[in-house]
Amino acid sequence: MASVATVTRTTETVSPELQAYITDHTDPVDPVLAELAEETARLYPDQKGMQIGTEQGALTTLLTRIQGARDAVEIGTFTGYSALCFARGLPEDGRLLALDTSEEWTSVARRYWERAGVADRIDLRIGPALETLRALPEQEQFDIAFLDADKTGYLDYWEELVPRMRPGGLLLADNTLSHGRVVDSNNTEPHVQGIRDFNDRLMSDDRVTQVLLPIGDGLTLARKN
């Protein structure tokens, strides 16, 4: 019997030229997002890869609008690019709960949220995200969620998020390809193994239907059944 990979079209390898073409044919980034990305790269050159890419940001806003989301949650905010994209997809009375541990990084985020006119939609809470999640009411309350924090904690975050998602809610998890290292059996780094364990857990989780997309460093999109 032929494997699925031999009978279906495979994902295109994205060269730098093709990536530039993708960017050029996605809605352009507005000045606020562009300046936020530039300042992040300047202030934190070693951490700039923690920020999502432009096409992923555009997808985030689009999915939030398609979902008709009013209540969102983000684990891992960094300098606020993804939060801004989520907030722009929410209605004026929508709310994003943004969780991070760094006052320094999120101080940059706050400035740009103000400039974009979405600061009133974002509830930023500084502290261990797992503790914040566990302190929330154990009820279905979120329409969309984004997971982009420490990779060894993904499974714990997931188990707190899923029960708090409304039926039909979307969960997005970033970096689920770990720069291709998930398929390198010789790589046993904790953050890589954390992603492998997370990906395997989702395959056996009958609470959701999910797909792993080759966007950025891998974006898993799951819908709560």
N, C-alpha and C positions, 0 to 999 in steps of 0.2 A: 504494500500500500504506500502511495507517495505521501511524503510529509506535506503539511500545510504550506511550508515555505517554498516547496517546489511547484505548487499549483496556483499560488497567488502572487500578485505583483508585490515586489519588495519595496521598502522605503528608499527613496533617492538619497544617495550620499551628498551631503551638503558641503560643497567647496566654498572657499571664501567668496568667489565670484557669484555663486548661486545664493549665498547668504545675503550679499549686497543686493541682488535682484529681489529677493524676498522682502527685504527692508524697503526697497524702493517701491514695491507694489503692495505695501500695507499702509493704512492711513498714517500720515506723517505725525511725528511726535511734535507736540506744541512746545512753545518756548519754555514753559515752566518745567515740564518733564525733562527737556533737553538740558536745561541749566542744572537741574537736580542731578542728573547723571554726570555732568561735567564736574560739578563740585564734589560729588562722591568720589570720582576717580582721582581728583586732585588731593583731597583730604585723606583718603584711605586707599592708596594704590594697591596695597597688599590684600585688601578685602573687597575691592570693587566687583569681583566675580560673584559676590553674594547678592548683587542686585540683579533682578530679572531683566531679560532682554526686551527690546522695544516691541517685537511682535508678540511676545508673551504678555506684555502689559496691555497691548491692544486687545488680545484675546480675553484677558481677564475682565476688562471693561465690557466687552461684547457679551460674554457669558453671564455676567451679573445682570445686564439689561434683559437678555433673553430669558433668564430665570425669573425675572420680575422680583428679584430679591429685595427685601427690606431690612433683613437682619443678617449681618455677615460677621465672621471672625477670622482673624489672621494670627498665626503663630510664627513669629519672626518678622520684625518690621524693618530692621536696619535703618537706613536713612529715609524710608518712607515712600519709595517709588511705587511698590506694589499696592500699598495702602491707598495712595492717591488714585491709582487706577481703579481699585475697587470702589472707592468713595464716589468717583465720577459715574459709576454705573448704577449707583443707588438713587432712589428718589430723594427729594429734599428732606423728607422726614425719615429717611433710612438711617441706619446706624451700623458702623463697623467697630467691633471690639478688637483693638490691636494690642498684641502682647509681645513685650520684649524685655530684656534685662538691662539695656544700656541707655542711660540718660544722655550720654554724649552723642551717640548715633541718632537717637530720636529727637534731639534738640534741632538737628538739621531738618529732620522730617517735619517738625512743627512749623518751621518757617515757611516751607514750601506748601504745606497744607493751607496755611493762612493765605498765601499768595494765590492759590488755586481756588479759594473760596469754599473749601470743603471741610475746614477744621471743625465745624459744628457737627459734622456727621461722624467724627472719629473719636472714640473713647479709648485713649491710650493708657494702658496700665503697665507699670514697670515692676518687674519681679519675676520669679520663676513661673513660667507659663503653666506648668502642670498643676501647681498649687492654685493658680487663678481659675483654671478650668474646673478643678475638683470642687471649688467653692461656689461654682455656679449652680443654680437650681437644676436638679436632674429631670429636665423636661425638654421636649422637642421645641427648639426655639430658633435655630439658625437655618437660613435658606441656602447659604453658600459659605464655604470655609476654605482657607488656604494654609497649607502646612509647609513652612520653609525655615526650619530651625535646626537644632542639633540632630544629626542623623541617627545617633544611638538612642534618641528619645522618641523617634517616630512612632513606634508601636504603642508606647504609653499614651502619646497624644491622641493617636487614632482611637484607642479604646475609650477615651473620654469624649472625643468629638462625636463619634457615630450616634450614641444614644441621644445627643443633644441636637441632632439634625432633624429637620422636619421631613416627612416622607416626600421623596422627590428632590430632596436637597442635594446640592453638588458639593463634593469635596475635591479639592485640587491639591496635589502633593508635588513639590518641586524636587529636582535633582535625583530622580528615581532611576537614572542610568549611571550616576556617579562617574561621569566622564568616561564611560565604557568599562570601568573597572569591575562592574558587577559580573562580567563574564570571564574575568581573569581569576581562575581558581587558585592561583598562587598569591593573590592579594587577600590578606586576612586582616587588614586594618579595621579597627572597630567601626569607623564611620561607614566603610564600604559594606561590611557584614551587616551593619544596622539597616542599610538600604535593602540588601538581599532579603533579610528576614521580613522586612516590611512588605516588599513585593510578593514574597511567598504567602504571607498572611492574607493579603488581599485576594489572592487566587482561591483561598479556601473560605472566604468570608461571605456567607450567603445573605448577609444584610445589604450588600451592595452589588451593583453591576459596574464593572470598571474596564478601562482601556489605558494602556501605557502608550503615550504619544511621544515621538522623537522630536519634541520641540525644546529648544535650548538644551539643557542637560537632562532631558527626560521629564515629562509632565504627566502624572497619572491623574486621570479624570474619573471620578467615581460618583454614581448616583445611588442614593439610599432608596432601597426598594419599598 
